[in-house]
Amino acid sequence: MKLKINTKVIKALTPCTDRYKNWLKNYKDFNGDILDFLELDDITARDKIWVSVRVMPREIVEVFAIDCALAAAADAYAANAAYAANAAYAADAAEYAAYAAAAYADADAADAAYTAAAAAAYAAYERENQVDALIMLLNLTKGDK
């Protein structure tokens, strides 16, 4: 699949101002296919998904949506406190620092901060998995049209 991504395409999608500024700062002259775009370092996984689902053919977006739904269902089934805590390995050191700082002030606040950090870390981790799923899906369709 030869979907080109460049500044003209990004601008036509009308992203928010901050994200468009980030694009111009880092990739103003980028002109690559969707797979190259998905490998860029200075674009968040959330933004990669946002762009991808707007430029990919509907049938690929539908397969991707089904994959995301199945992953969410599997996560919901497996979700429990230990699972959420294990997902925290993806958290940044700053999130752990916030937990530690909160622990000195209030145990309940510390627990809430830790839970929020674990949830945020897992959400970021899952978005990265979704980008990987997009890459695999697009690689499977390389010979199409």
Secondary structure, DSSP 8 states (H G I E B T S, - for coil): ---EEEHHHHHHT---HHHHHHHHHHHTT-EEEHHHHHT-SSS-HHHHHHHHHHHS-HHHHHHHHHHHHHHHHHHHHH-SHHHHHHHGGGS-HHHHHHHHHHHHH-HHHHHHHHHHHHHHHHHHHHHHHHHHHHHHHHHHTTT--
